[in-house]
Each structure stands twice: as C-alpha cells, then as structure tokens.
C-alpha cells in the first residue's frame, strides 16, 4: 500500500511539472491581430484603444 502512495505522489509531481510548462509566455498569442473599437463617447475611439495583459 505504501508503494502505491509513493507512485501516486511521484506521478502527481511529474504531471504538475509538465502542465506548468504551458504557463510560460514565450510565444505571441495575438500574432498579426487587428484591434478595432466603436463607441459614442468622444474620447474613446480606435486610436485610444489598448490591449491590457501580456507578460
């Protein structure tokens, strides 16, 4: 029974290290993206639009 617990623990640690590799920001998510905006407010036009986020 103790061997099974050890195997489950090792498997959980190994699988966590593989999934955390996908959290890195080493590739662009929005390659050649175009941002457009429409609104009726005078100070909010496409020239003032911004994309929040990133690494």
N, CA and C atoms as a LAMMPS dump frame, in Angstrom:
ITEM: TIMESTEP
0
ITEM: NUMBER OF ATOMS
165
ITEM: BOX BOUNDS ff ff ff
-5.0000000000000000e+02 5.0000000000000000e+02
-5.0000000000000000e+02 5.0000000000000000e+02
-5.0000000000000000e+02 5.0000000000000000e+02
ITEM: ATOMS id mol type element x y z
1 1 1 N 0.826 -1.201 0
2 1 2 C 0 0 0
3 1 3 C 0.868 1.262 0
4 2 1 N 1.97 1.213 0.715
5 2 2 C 2.858 2.362 0.783
6 2 3 C 3.503 2.636 -0.573
7 3 1 N 3.766 1.589 -1.346
8 3 2 C 4.35 1.745 -2.674
9 3 3 C 3.383 2.45 -3.608
10 4 1 N 2.114 2.144 -3.496
11 4 2 C 1.096 2.788 -4.338
12 4 3 C 1.015 4.274 -4.014
13 5 1 N 1.054 4.626 -2.745
14 5 2 C 1.022 6.039 -2.356
15 5 3 C 2.237 6.782 -2.894
16 6 1 N 3.388 6.148 -2.834
17 6 2 C 4.606 6.767 -3.358
18 6 3 C 4.493 6.965 -4.868
19 7 1 N 3.958 5.973 -5.572
20 7 2 C 3.784 6.079 -7.021
21 7 3 C 2.813 7.21 -7.372
22 8 1 N 1.72 7.329 -6.632
23 8 2 C 0.747 8.397 -6.88
24 8 3 C 1.385 9.76 -6.629
25 9 1 N 2.179 9.881 -5.591
26 9 2 C 2.844 11.146 -5.293
27 9 3 C 3.829 11.525 -6.398
28 10 1 N 4.632 10.572 -6.849
29 10 2 C 5.603 10.842 -7.914
30 10 3 C 4.882 11.207 -9.2
31 11 1 N 3.792 10.525 -9.501
32 11 2 C 3.016 10.836 -10.699
33 11 3 C 2.421 12.24 -10.616
34 12 1 N 1.919 12.637 -9.449
35 12 2 C 1.338 13.975 -9.288
36 12 3 C 2.401 15.055 -9.456
37 13 1 N 3.578 14.852 -8.916
38 13 2 C 4.653 15.836 -9.048
39 13 3 C 5.113 15.931 -10.495
40 14 1 N 5.249 14.791 -11.16
41 14 2 C 5.705 14.796 -12.55
42 14 3 C 4.674 15.435 -13.471
43 15 1 N 3.402 15.133 -13.277
44 15 2 C 2.376 15.714 -14.148
45 15 3 C 2.235 17.213 -13.906
46 16 1 N 2.454 17.674 -12.688
47 16 2 C 2.386 19.106 -12.405
48 16 3 C 3.529 19.851 -13.093
49 17 1 N 4.692 19.252 -13.159
50 17 2 C 5.819 19.923 -13.81
51 17 3 C 5.612 20.005 -15.316
52 18 1 N 4.914 19.036 -15.909
53 18 2 C 4.643 19.092 -17.345
54 18 3 C 3.59 20.141 -17.671
55 19 1 N 2.562 20.269 -16.853
56 19 2 C 1.499 21.232 -17.146
57 19 3 C 1.928 22.662 -16.854
58 20 1 N 2.843 22.88 -15.934
59 20 2 C 3.265 24.253 -15.635
60 20 3 C 4.129 24.826 -16.748
61 21 1 N 4.662 23.995 -17.625
62 21 2 C 5.474 24.493 -18.737
63 21 3 C 4.628 25.266 -19.734
64 22 1 N 3.327 25.03 -19.762
65 22 2 C 2.45 25.729 -20.697
66 22 3 C 2.068 27.123 -20.208
67 23 1 N 2.439 27.485 -18.988
68 23 2 C 2.103 28.796 -18.441
69 23 3 C 3.11 29.87 -18.829
70 24 1 N 4.175 29.516 -19.506
71 24 2 C 5.198 30.487 -19.869
72 24 3 C 4.741 31.331 -21.052
73 25 1 N 5.221 32.55 -21.1
74 25 2 C 4.864 33.474 -22.184
75 25 3 C 6.031 33.588 -23.154
76 26 1 N 6.318 32.54 -23.864
77 26 2 C 7.438 32.584 -24.792
78 26 3 C 6.997 32.61 -26.25
79 27 1 N 5.697 32.601 -26.508
80 27 2 C 5.182 32.684 -27.87
81 27 3 C 4.066 33.719 -27.915
82 28 1 N 3.997 34.511 -28.968
83 28 2 C 2.924 35.511 -29.062
84 28 3 C 1.565 34.844 -29.24
85 29 1 N 0.581 35.349 -28.528
86 29 2 C -0.77 34.804 -28.637
87 29 3 C -1.575 35.504 -29.717
88 30 1 N -1.265 36.755 -29.999
89 30 2 C -2.02 37.537 -30.974
90 30 3 C -1.093 37.986 -32.094
91 31 1 N -0.651 37.071 -32.891
92 31 2 C 0.244 37.396 -33.995
93 31 3 C -0.558 37.999 -35.14
94 32 1 N -0.181 39.188 -35.578
95 32 2 C -0.844 39.937 -36.65
96 32 3 C -2.324 40.211 -36.335
97 33 1 N -2.633 40.516 -35.09
98 33 2 C -4.011 40.818 -34.696
99 33 3 C -4.336 42.274 -35.007
100 34 1 N -5.593 42.537 -35.284
101 34 2 C -6.08 43.89 -35.543
102 34 3 C -7.123 44.22 -34.487
103 35 1 N -7 45.404 -33.908
104 35 2 C -7.899 45.836 -32.853
105 35 3 C -8.743 46.988 -33.364
106 36 1 N -10.046 46.835 -33.286
107 36 2 C -10.957 47.916 -33.666
108 36 3 C -11.908 48.172 -32.509
109 37 1 N -12.409 49.397 -32.45
110 37 2 C -13.326 49.768 -31.376
111 37 3 C -14.347 50.759 -31.905
112 38 1 N -15.554 50.648 -31.397
113 38 2 C -16.602 51.61 -31.727
114 38 3 C -17.279 52.031 -30.431
115 39 1 N -17.567 53.307 -30.317
116 39 2 C -18.245 53.838 -29.145
117 39 3 C -18.805 55.214 -29.479
118 40 1 N -19.726 55.683 -28.656
119 40 2 C -20.299 57.011 -28.875
120 40 3 C -19.617 58.076 -28.02
121 41 1 N -18.702 57.694 -27.148
122 41 2 C -18 58.664 -26.318
123 41 3 C -16.896 59.336 -27.125
124 42 1 N -16.696 60.637 -26.969
125 42 2 C -15.729 61.355 -27.807
126 42 3 C -14.272 60.975 -27.545
127 43 1 N -13.922 60.615 -26.318
128 43 2 C -12.517 60.319 -26.025
129 43 3 C -12.189 58.832 -26.121
130 44 1 N -13.118 58.026 -26.591
131 44 2 C -12.871 56.587 -26.723
132 44 3 C -13.066 56.179 -28.174
133 45 1 N -12.01 56.261 -28.937
134 45 2 C -12.054 55.866 -30.334
135 45 3 C -10.981 54.81 -30.581
136 46 1 N -10.905 54.236 -31.768
137 46 2 C -9.912 53.182 -32.012
138 46 3 C -8.471 53.624 -31.787
139 47 1 N -8.184 54.913 -31.942
140 47 2 C -6.814 55.376 -31.699
141 47 3 C -6.447 55.281 -30.223
142 48 1 N -7.435 55.374 -29.338
143 48 2 C -7.181 55.311 -27.903
144 48 3 C -7.367 53.912 -27.329
145 49 1 N -7.698 52.941 -28.166
146 49 2 C -7.904 51.579 -27.672
147 49 3 C -6.571 50.979 -27.258
148 50 1 N -6.595 50.162 -26.23
149 50 2 C -5.377 49.494 -25.791
150 50 3 C -5.724 48.079 -25.355
151 51 1 N -4.756 47.219 -25.458
152 51 2 C -4.912 45.822 -25.099
153 51 3 C -4.184 45.593 -23.79
154 52 1 N -4.918 45.287 -22.727
155 52 2 C -4.318 45.052 -21.418
156 52 3 C -3.891 43.6 -21.31
157 53 1 N -2.869 43.354 -20.546
158 53 2 C -2.384 41.997 -20.339
159 53 3 C -0.979 41.847 -20.853
160 54 1 N -0.615 40.628 -21.131
161 54 2 C 0.728 40.348 -21.615
162 54 3 C 1.616 39.859 -20.495
163 55 1 N 2.853 39.615 -20.832
164 55 2 C 3.806 39.092 -19.838
165 55 3 C 4.762 40.158 -19.395
